[in-house]
């Protein structure tokens, strides 16, 4: 039994942390328990349906167990971590950390996770997406700011000019984009984007609603972020993670 003792950051990071551990355990017949997904049951009702949290009595020991849990801290090659976990098949093992990776298993079970993490969304939200997609392709743009001003020295904190340049590059490669849907973790001046020649929509819903919308679009553009990467993964939507102003257009589906 593999038990996650400590979640990593919040929301999308927690989902990705769970994704790699659970996919590997699923492929190798290991029991995996993640009590930290319990608060997400109201957002993703299939978590309850699949009895995903299993034995949540373990939550009483999490604070203590996190001190002694195996830490997947990125100091070892992913294959070493996978082999170590596999060797613990018949033991109760507590783990934590961000860097456990098993991309092959993640891709293999993509459809399962797409179903498992289908969020509750109002009918109006679904109708909005259906209406937009009837007009043509939808490009989702994730403007990530806030803590990105400091994260990695502000490397991915972009001004509007970078986003505009990147959007125009995307429009040049896909002339059938009819709508651009904007998402951001802080207020943006949407009027700056209304000269792009296509319909502009600014979504300001709850995080899981906006992420679901993004996953229904045809293309996603934005700086490296687990929020947009998760939408790409569960929606099988090609994403271009823009790293610099001179980045070349490169849309690929995220594989976790």
Secondary structure, 3 states (H helix, E strand, C coil): CEEECCCCCCCHHHHHHHHHHHHHHHHCCCCEECHHHHHHCCCCCHHHHCCCCCCHHHHHHHHHHHHHCEEECCCCCHHHHHHHHHCCCCCCEEEEECCCCCHHHHHHCHHHHHHHCCCCCCHHHHHHHHHHHHHCEEEEEEECCHHHHCHHHHCCCCCHHHHHHHHHHHHHHCCCEEEEEEEECCCCCHHHHCCCCCEEEECCCCHHHHHHHHHHCCEEEECCCHHHHHHHHHHCCEEEECCCCCCCCCCEECCC
